[in-house]
Amino acid sequence: MSTGSIYTRVDGRDDLLRAAQERFNERMAVEHLALTDPQRWAGLPLAQLLPSLVKETAAMLERNGAVLGAFLQRGAIDPAVASAGKASYQDLYDRFTALLLTRGDEIRHPDPVRAAGSCFVTVYAVLARALALDVAAEAAEGSNLGTLVEDVAKMSLAFLLSPS
């Protein structure tokens, strides 16, 4: 396909970027849905669900890291890209926390909704940093993703199970 034929479909580079992001976000929404499908995790207690969910979230972010990172970095200077990225993040936040809350009877934190949300925000922030999604790759040097995933899952589980 020639450059000219691409630009007959969009008004410029910004529109092309936004169209690419829209397609990427649609693909991510499908991954979010598959990742957090309650049937996939049926029967697992919270102590097994959360570590597996964190591991699978890390794998999804790592698989899509190059493109996701580019959009995250572009979002710092492009409000439209940032807005679309935030919508995708919110989708994953909503699905991840809803899945955790299906184990609400096991969560001992006094505010399960807040605790589940805090777990997601922490997990995502740690993974994003370790995968250098929103920073230069040098900032994440020295991270052992496998160990980090295991540790953040254990910390999150301890937080959810803490009664105070």
mmCIF file of the C-alpha atoms, coordinates in Angstrom:
data_MODEL
# 
_entry.id   MODEL 
# 
loop_
_atom_site.group_PDB 
_atom_site.id 
_atom_site.type_symbol 
_atom_site.label_atom_id 
_atom_site.label_alt_id 
_atom_site.label_comp_id 
_atom_site.label_asym_id 
_atom_site.label_entity_id 
_atom_site.label_seq_id 
_atom_site.pdbx_PDB_ins_code 
_atom_site.Cartn_x 
_atom_site.Cartn_y 
_atom_site.Cartn_z 
_atom_site.occupancy 
_atom_site.B_iso_or_equiv 
_atom_site.pdbx_formal_charge 
_atom_site.auth_seq_id 
_atom_site.auth_comp_id 
_atom_site.auth_asym_id 
_atom_site.auth_atom_id 
_atom_site.pdbx_PDB_model_num 
ATOM 1   C CA . MET A 1 1   ? 0.000   0.000   0.000  1.00 0.00 ? 1   MET A CA 1 
ATOM 2   C CA . SER A 1 2   ? 1.395   3.394   -0.888 1.00 0.00 ? 2   SER A CA 1 
ATOM 3   C CA . THR A 1 3   ? 1.684   6.337   1.500  1.00 0.00 ? 3   THR A CA 1 
ATOM 4   C CA . GLY A 1 4   ? -0.689  8.316   -0.705 1.00 0.00 ? 4   GLY A CA 1 
ATOM 5   C CA . SER A 1 5   ? -3.408  5.668   -0.520 1.00 0.00 ? 5   SER A CA 1 
ATOM 6   C CA . ILE A 1 6   ? -3.158  5.632   3.275  1.00 0.00 ? 6   ILE A CA 1 
ATOM 7   C CA . TYR A 1 7   ? -3.554  9.393   3.503  1.00 0.00 ? 7   TYR A CA 1 
ATOM 8   C CA . THR A 1 8   ? -6.668  9.322   1.302  1.00 0.00 ? 8   THR A CA 1 
ATOM 9   C CA . ARG A 1 9   ? -8.343  7.515   4.208  1.00 0.00 ? 9   ARG A CA 1 
ATOM 10  C CA . VAL A 1 10  ? -7.142  9.828   7.009  1.00 0.00 ? 10  VAL A CA 1 
ATOM 11  C CA . ASP A 1 11  ? -6.533  13.562  7.357  1.00 0.00 ? 11  ASP A CA 1 
ATOM 12  C CA . GLY A 1 12  ? -2.954  13.275  8.588  1.00 0.00 ? 12  GLY A CA 1 
ATOM 13  C CA . ARG A 1 13  ? -0.532  11.543  10.889 1.00 0.00 ? 13  ARG A CA 1 
ATOM 14  C CA . ASP A 1 14  ? -2.543  12.343  14.008 1.00 0.00 ? 14  ASP A CA 1 
ATOM 15  C CA . ASP A 1 15  ? -5.663  10.724  12.530 1.00 0.00 ? 15  ASP A CA 1 
ATOM 16  C CA . LEU A 1 16  ? -3.608  7.723   11.431 1.00 0.00 ? 16  LEU A CA 1 
ATOM 17  C CA . LEU A 1 17  ? -2.196  7.365   14.939 1.00 0.00 ? 17  LEU A CA 1 
ATOM 18  C CA . ARG A 1 18  ? -5.652  7.603   16.495 1.00 0.00 ? 18  ARG A CA 1 
ATOM 19  C CA . ALA A 1 19  ? -7.035  5.015   14.070 1.00 0.00 ? 19  ALA A CA 1 
ATOM 20  C CA . ALA A 1 20  ? -4.179  2.672   14.957 1.00 0.00 ? 20  ALA A CA 1 
ATOM 21  C CA . GLN A 1 21  ? -4.830  3.248   18.659 1.00 0.00 ? 21  GLN A CA 1 
ATOM 22  C CA . GLU A 1 22  ? -8.531  2.557   18.213 1.00 0.00 ? 22  GLU A CA 1 
ATOM 23  C CA . ARG A 1 23  ? -7.780  -0.807  16.588 1.00 0.00 ? 23  ARG A CA 1 
ATOM 24  C CA . PHE A 1 24  ? -5.208  -1.616  19.247 1.00 0.00 ? 24  PHE A CA 1 
ATOM 25  C CA . ASN A 1 25  ? -7.648  -0.741  22.042 1.00 0.00 ? 25  ASN A CA 1 
ATOM 26  C CA . GLU A 1 26  ? -10.328 -2.925  20.450 1.00 0.00 ? 26  GLU A CA 1 
ATOM 27  C CA . ARG A 1 27  ? -7.860  -5.821  20.480 1.00 0.00 ? 27  ARG A CA 1 
ATOM 28  C CA . MET A 1 28  ? -6.931  -5.053  24.088 1.00 0.00 ? 28  MET A CA 1 
ATOM 29  C CA . ALA A 1 29  ? -10.620 -5.024  25.082 1.00 0.00 ? 29  ALA A CA 1 
ATOM 30  C CA . VAL A 1 30  ? -10.919 -8.577  23.751 1.00 0.00 ? 30  VAL A CA 1 
ATOM 31  C CA . GLU A 1 31  ? -7.845  -9.564  25.779 1.00 0.00 ? 31  GLU A CA 1 
ATOM 32  C CA . HIS A 1 32  ? -9.242  -7.852  28.896 1.00 0.00 ? 32  HIS A CA 1 
ATOM 33  C CA . LEU A 1 33  ? -12.479 -9.787  28.503 1.00 0.00 ? 33  LEU A CA 1 
ATOM 34  C CA . ALA A 1 34  ? -10.690 -13.126 28.058 1.00 0.00 ? 34  ALA A CA 1 
ATOM 35  C CA . LEU A 1 35  ? -8.335  -12.416 30.962 1.00 0.00 ? 35  LEU A CA 1 
ATOM 36  C CA . THR A 1 36  ? -11.097 -11.554 33.412 1.00 0.00 ? 36  THR A CA 1 
ATOM 37  C CA . ASP A 1 37  ? -13.814 -13.958 32.279 1.00 0.00 ? 37  ASP A CA 1 
ATOM 38  C CA . PRO A 1 38  ? -15.290 -15.312 35.528 1.00 0.00 ? 38  PRO A CA 1 
ATOM 39  C CA . GLN A 1 39  ? -15.782 -18.736 33.929 1.00 0.00 ? 39  GLN A CA 1 
ATOM 40  C CA . ARG A 1 40  ? -12.050 -18.965 33.325 1.00 0.00 ? 40  ARG A CA 1 
ATOM 41  C CA . TRP A 1 41  ? -11.409 -18.599 37.054 1.00 0.00 ? 41  TRP A CA 1 
ATOM 42  C CA . ALA A 1 42  ? -14.463 -20.501 38.346 1.00 0.00 ? 42  ALA A CA 1 
ATOM 43  C CA . GLY A 1 43  ? -13.816 -22.522 41.467 1.00 0.00 ? 43  GLY A CA 1 
ATOM 44  C CA . LEU A 1 44  ? -10.464 -20.962 42.327 1.00 0.00 ? 44  LEU A CA 1 
ATOM 45  C CA . PRO A 1 45  ? -10.191 -19.420 45.766 1.00 0.00 ? 45  PRO A CA 1 
ATOM 46  C CA . LEU A 1 46  ? -8.786  -15.901 46.041 1.00 0.00 ? 46  LEU A CA 1 
ATOM 47  C CA . ALA A 1 47  ? -5.389  -17.234 47.175 1.00 0.00 ? 47  ALA A CA 1 
ATOM 48  C CA . GLN A 1 48  ? -5.017  -19.009 43.808 1.00 0.00 ? 48  GLN A CA 1 
ATOM 49  C CA . LEU A 1 49  ? -6.930  -16.545 41.658 1.00 0.00 ? 49  LEU A CA 1 
ATOM 50  C CA . LEU A 1 50  ? -4.961  -13.413 42.487 1.00 0.00 ? 50  LEU A CA 1 
ATOM 51  C CA . PRO A 1 51  ? -1.430  -14.722 41.813 1.00 0.00 ? 51  PRO A CA 1 
ATOM 52  C CA . SER A 1 52  ? -2.590  -16.277 38.534 1.00 0.00 ? 52  SER A CA 1 
ATOM 53  C CA . LEU A 1 53  ? -4.435  -13.115 37.532 1.00 0.00 ? 53  LEU A CA 1 
ATOM 54  C CA . VAL A 1 54  ? -1.371  -10.959 38.245 1.00 0.00 ? 54  VAL A CA 1 
ATOM 55  C CA . LYS A 1 55  ? 0.825   -13.347 36.255 1.00 0.00 ? 55  LYS A CA 1 
ATOM 56  C CA . GLU A 1 56  ? -1.571  -13.342 33.299 1.00 0.00 ? 56  GLU A CA 1 
ATOM 57  C CA . THR A 1 57  ? -1.910  -9.546  33.451 1.00 0.00 ? 57  THR A CA 1 
ATOM 58  C CA . ALA A 1 58  ? 1.875   -9.262  33.324 1.00 0.00 ? 58  ALA A CA 1 
ATOM 59  C CA . ALA A 1 59  ? 2.003   -11.597 30.336 1.00 0.00 ? 59  ALA A CA 1 
ATOM 60  C CA . MET A 1 60  ? -0.666  -9.564  28.520 1.00 0.00 ? 60  MET A CA 1 
ATOM 61  C CA . LEU A 1 61  ? 1.149   -6.289  29.189 1.00 0.00 ? 61  LEU A CA 1 
ATOM 62  C CA . GLU A 1 62  ? 4.484   -7.781  28.157 1.00 0.00 ? 62  GLU A CA 1 
ATOM 63  C CA . ARG A 1 63  ? 2.989   -9.176  24.926 1.00 0.00 ? 63  ARG A CA 1 
ATOM 64  C CA . ASN A 1 64  ? 1.552   -5.790  24.027 1.00 0.00 ? 64  ASN A CA 1 
ATOM 65  C CA . GLY A 1 65  ? 4.233   -3.670  25.672 1.00 0.00 ? 65  GLY A CA 1 
ATOM 66  C CA . ALA A 1 66  ? 5.880   -2.155  22.623 1.00 0.00 ? 66  ALA A CA 1 
ATOM 67  C CA . VAL A 1 67  ? 2.667   -0.693  21.242 1.00 0.00 ? 67  VAL A CA 1 
ATOM 68  C CA . LEU A 1 68  ? 1.137   0.089   24.629 1.00 0.00 ? 68  LEU A CA 1 
ATOM 69  C CA . GLY A 1 69  ? 4.301   1.866   25.721 1.00 0.00 ? 69  GLY A CA 1 
ATOM 70  C CA . ALA A 1 70  ? 4.342   3.979   22.579 1.00 0.00 ? 70  ALA A CA 1 
ATOM 71  C CA . PHE A 1 71  ? 0.759   5.089   23.191 1.00 0.00 ? 71  PHE A CA 1 
ATOM 72  C CA . LEU A 1 72  ? 1.429   5.775   26.869 1.00 0.00 ? 72  LEU A CA 1 
ATOM 73  C CA . GLN A 1 73  ? 4.389   7.949   25.991 1.00 0.00 ? 73  GLN A CA 1 
ATOM 74  C CA . ARG A 1 74  ? 2.499   9.758   23.221 1.00 0.00 ? 74  ARG A CA 1 
ATOM 75  C CA . GLY A 1 75  ? -0.392  10.320  25.615 1.00 0.00 ? 75  GLY A CA 1 
ATOM 76  C CA . ALA A 1 76  ? 1.859   12.561  27.693 1.00 0.00 ? 76  ALA A CA 1 
ATOM 77  C CA . ILE A 1 77  ? 1.667   15.160  24.914 1.00 0.00 ? 77  ILE A CA 1 
ATOM 78  C CA . ASP A 1 78  ? -1.534  14.222  23.078 1.00 0.00 ? 78  ASP A CA 1 
ATOM 79  C CA . PRO A 1 79  ? -4.797  14.557  25.052 1.00 0.00 ? 79  PRO A CA 1 
ATOM 80  C CA . ALA A 1 80  ? -6.796  12.473  22.552 1.00 0.00 ? 80  ALA A CA 1 
ATOM 81  C CA . VAL A 1 81  ? -4.350  9.572   22.801 1.00 0.00 ? 81  VAL A CA 1 
ATOM 82  C CA . ALA A 1 82  ? -4.303  9.946   26.592 1.00 0.00 ? 82  ALA A CA 1 
ATOM 83  C CA . SER A 1 83  ? -8.097  9.872   26.772 1.00 0.00 ? 83  SER A CA 1 
ATOM 84  C CA . ALA A 1 84  ? -8.369  6.705   24.683 1.00 0.00 ? 84  ALA A CA 1 
ATOM 85  C CA . GLY A 1 85  ? -5.621  5.091   26.744 1.00 0.00 ? 85  GLY A CA 1 
ATOM 86  C CA . LYS A 1 86  ? -7.368  5.991   29.989 1.00 0.00 ? 86  LYS A CA 1 
ATOM 87  C CA . ALA A 1 87  ? -10.577 4.403   28.697 1.00 0.00 ? 87  ALA A CA 1 
ATOM 88  C CA . SER A 1 88  ? -8.731  1.155   27.979 1.00 0.00 ? 88  SER A CA 1 
ATOM 89  C CA . TYR A 1 89  ? -7.071  1.269   31.401 1.00 0.00 ? 89  TYR A CA 1 
ATOM 90  C CA . GLN A 1 90  ? -10.468 1.877   33.032 1.00 0.00 ? 90  GLN A CA 1 
ATOM 91  C CA . ASP A 1 91  ? -11.912 -1.130  31.208 1.00 0.00 ? 91  ASP A CA 1 
ATOM 92  C CA . LEU A 1 92  ? -9.200  -3.370  32.618 1.00 0.00 ? 92  LEU A CA 1 
ATOM 93  C CA . TYR A 1 93  ? -9.542  -1.768  36.066 1.00 0.00 ? 93  TYR A CA 1 
ATOM 94  C CA . ASP A 1 94  ? -13.292 -2.427  36.091 1.00 0.00 ? 94  ASP A CA 1 
ATOM 95  C CA . ARG A 1 95  ? -12.955 -6.027  34.936 1.00 0.00 ? 95  ARG A CA 1 
ATOM 96  C CA . PHE A 1 96  ? -10.013 -6.897  37.199 1.00 0.00 ? 96  PHE A CA 1 
ATOM 97  C CA . THR A 1 97  ? -11.661 -5.458  40.307 1.00 0.00 ? 97  THR A CA 1 
ATOM 98  C CA . ALA A 1 98  ? -15.042 -7.010  39.483 1.00 0.00 ? 98  ALA A CA 1 
ATOM 99  C CA . LEU A 1 99  ? -13.350 -10.400 39.214 1.00 0.00 ? 99  LEU A CA 1 
ATOM 100 C CA . LEU A 1 100 ? -11.642 -9.950  42.583 1.00 0.00 ? 100 LEU A CA 1 
ATOM 101 C CA . LEU A 1 101 ? -14.941 -8.900  44.121 1.00 0.00 ? 101 LEU A CA 1 
ATOM 102 C CA . THR A 1 102 ? -16.531 -12.197 43.047 1.00 0.00 ? 102 THR A CA 1 
ATOM 103 C CA . ARG A 1 103 ? -14.429 -13.536 45.940 1.00 0.00 ? 103 ARG A CA 1 
ATOM 104 C CA . GLY A 1 104 ? -15.793 -10.864 48.280 1.00 0.00 ? 104 GLY A CA 1 
ATOM 105 C CA . ASP A 1 105 ? -16.599 -13.431 50.946 1.00 0.00 ? 105 ASP A CA 1 
ATOM 106 C CA . GLU A 1 106 ? -12.858 -14.188 51.206 1.00 0.00 ? 106 GLU A CA 1 
ATOM 107 C CA . ILE A 1 107 ? -11.718 -10.550 51.311 1.00 0.00 ? 107 ILE A CA 1 
ATOM 108 C CA . ARG A 1 108 ? -11.286 -9.467  54.926 1.00 0.00 ? 108 ARG A CA 1 
ATOM 109 C CA . HIS A 1 109 ? -10.317 -5.863  54.244 1.00 0.00 ? 109 HIS A CA 1 
ATOM 110 C CA . PRO A 1 110 ? -13.051 -3.614  55.729 1.00 0.00 ? 110 PRO A CA 1 
ATOM 111 C CA . ASP A 1 111 ? -13.631 -1.941  52.351 1.00 0.00 ? 111 ASP A CA 1 
ATOM 112 C CA . PRO A 1 112 ? -13.382 -4.662  49.697 1.00 0.00 ? 112 PRO A CA 1 
ATOM 113 C CA . VAL A 1 113 ? -14.168 -2.332  46.784 1.00 0.00 ? 113 VAL A CA 1 
ATOM 114 C CA . ARG A 1 114 ? -11.423 0.100   47.758 1.00 0.00 ? 114 ARG A CA 1 
ATOM 115 C CA . ALA A 1 115 ? -9.003  -2.766  48.463 1.00 0.00 ? 115 ALA A CA 1 
ATOM 116 C CA . ALA A 1 116 ? -9.638  -4.434  45.090 1.00 0.00 ? 116 ALA A CA 1 
ATOM 117 C CA . GLY A 1 117 ? -9.148  -1.095  43.328 1.00 0.00 ? 117 GLY A CA 1 
ATOM 118 C CA . SER A 1 118 ? -5.932  -0.399  45.218 1.00 0.00 ? 118 SER A CA 1 
ATOM 119 C CA . CYS A 1 119 ? -4.651  -3.856  44.306 1.00 0.00 ? 119 CYS A CA 1 
ATOM 120 C CA . PHE A 1 120 ? -5.249  -3.239  40.622 1.00 0.00 ? 120 PHE A CA 1 
ATOM 121 C CA . VAL A 1 121 ? -3.654  0.218   40.638 1.00 0.00 ? 121 VAL A CA 1 
ATOM 122 C CA . THR A 1 122 ? -0.610  -1.120  42.464 1.00 0.00 ? 122 THR A CA 1 
ATOM 123 C CA . VAL A 1 123 ? -0.238  -4.187  40.262 1.00 0.00 ? 123 VAL A CA 1 
ATOM 124 C CA . TYR A 1 124 ? -0.593  -2.155  37.071 1.00 0.00 ? 124 TYR A CA 1 
ATOM 125 C CA . ALA A 1 125 ? 1.832   0.548   38.213 1.00 0.00 ? 125 ALA A CA 1 
ATOM 126 C CA . VAL A 1 126 ? 4.468   -1.984  39.235 1.00 0.00 ? 126 VAL A CA 1 
ATOM 127 C CA . LEU A 1 127 ? 4.133   -3.916  35.976 1.00 0.00 ? 127 LEU A CA 1 
ATOM 128 C CA . ALA A 1 128 ? 4.126   -0.784  33.826 1.00 0.00 ? 128 ALA A CA 1 
ATOM 129 C CA . ARG A 1 129 ? 7.337   0.382   35.481 1.00 0.00 ? 129 ARG A CA 1 
ATOM 130 C CA . ALA A 1 130 ? 9.010   -3.030  35.289 1.00 0.00 ? 130 ALA A CA 1 
ATOM 131 C CA . LEU A 1 131 ? 8.116   -3.302  31.600 1.00 0.00 ? 131 LEU A CA 1 
ATOM 132 C CA . ALA A 1 132 ? 9.144   0.333   30.978 1.00 0.00 ? 132 ALA A CA 1 
ATOM 133 C CA . LEU A 1 133 ? 5.782   1.098   29.405 1.00 0.00 ? 133 LEU A CA 1 
ATOM 134 C CA . ASP A 1 134 ? 5.719   4.738   30.439 1.00 0.00 ? 134 ASP A CA 1 
ATOM 135 C CA . VAL A 1 135 ? 9.410   5.433   31.021 1.00 0.00 ? 135 VAL A CA 1 
ATOM 136 C CA . ALA A 1 136 ? 12.719  4.914   29.284 1.00 0.00 ? 136 ALA A CA 1 
ATOM 137 C CA . ALA A 1 137 ? 13.806  1.280   29.227 1.00 0.00 ? 137 ALA A CA 1 
ATOM 138 C CA . GLU A 1 138 ? 16.824  2.132   31.378 1.00 0.00 ? 138 GLU A CA 1 
ATOM 139 C CA . ALA A 1 139 ? 14.487  2.975   34.269 1.00 0.00 ? 139 ALA A CA 1 
ATOM 140 C CA . ALA A 1 140 ? 13.372  -0.639  34.464 1.00 0.00 ? 140 ALA A CA 1 
ATOM 141 C CA . GLU A 1 141 ? 16.817  -2.210  34.242 1.00 0.00 ? 141 GLU A CA 1 
ATOM 142 C CA . GLY A 1 142 ? 17.534  -4.715  36.952 1.00 0.00 ? 142 GLY A CA 1 
ATOM 143 C CA . SER A 1 143 ? 13.911  -5.777  37.379 1.00 0.00 ? 143 SER A CA 1 
ATOM 144 C CA . ASN A 1 144 ? 13.245  -9.496  37.467 1.00 0.00 ? 144 ASN A CA 1 
ATOM 145 C CA . LEU A 1 145 ? 9.697   -9.657  36.141 1.00 0.00 ? 145 LEU A CA 1 
ATOM 146 C CA . GLY A 1 146 ? 8.996   -13.172 37.419 1.00 0.00 ? 146 GLY A CA 1 
ATOM 147 C CA . THR A 1 147 ? 10.053  -12.368 40.966 1.00 0.00 ? 147 THR A CA 1 
ATOM 148 C CA . LEU A 1 148 ? 8.288   -9.030  40.877 1.00 0.00 ? 148 LEU A CA 1 
ATOM 149 C CA . VAL A 1 149 ? 5.024   -10.602 39.705 1.00 0.00 ? 149 VAL A CA 1 
ATOM 150 C CA . GLU A 1 150 ? 5.213   -13.180 42.474 1.00 0.00 ? 150 GLU A CA 1 
ATOM 151 C CA . ASP A 1 151 ? 5.979   -10.560 45.134 1.00 0.00 ? 151 ASP A CA 1 
ATOM 152 C CA . VAL A 1 152 ? 3.330   -8.026  44.101 1.00 0.00 ? 152 VAL A CA 1 
ATOM 153 C CA . ALA A 1 153 ? 0.735   -10.817 43.987 1.00 0.00 ? 153 ALA A CA 1 
ATOM 154 C CA . LYS A 1 154 ? 1.645   -11.893 47.529 1.00 0.00 ? 154 LYS A CA 1 
ATOM 155 C CA . MET A 1 155 ? 1.569   -8.305  48.783 1.00 0.00 ? 155 MET A CA 1 
ATOM 156 C CA . SER A 1 156 ? -1.811  -7.712  47.158 1.00 0.00 ? 156 SER A CA 1 
ATOM 157 C CA . LEU A 1 157 ? -3.229  -10.910 48.594 1.00 0.00 ? 157 LEU A CA 1 
ATOM 158 C CA . ALA A 1 158 ? -1.983  -9.987  52.075 1.00 0.00 ? 158 ALA A CA 1 
ATOM 159 C CA . PHE A 1 159 ? -3.639  -6.584  51.721 1.00 0.00 ? 159 PHE A CA 1 
ATOM 160 C CA . LEU A 1 160 ? -6.972  -8.111  50.686 1.00 0.00 ? 160 LEU A CA 1 
ATOM 161 C CA . LEU A 1 161 ? -6.842  -10.605 53.530 1.00 0.00 ? 161 LEU A CA 1 
ATOM 162 C CA . SER A 1 162 ? -5.897  -8.030  56.160 1.00 0.00 ? 162 SER A CA 1 
ATOM 163 C CA . PRO A 1 163 ? -8.836  -7.186  58.434 1.00 0.00 ? 163 PRO A CA 1 
ATOM 164 C CA . SER A 1 164 ? -7.470  -3.736  59.288 1.00 0.00 ? 164 SER A CA 1 
# 
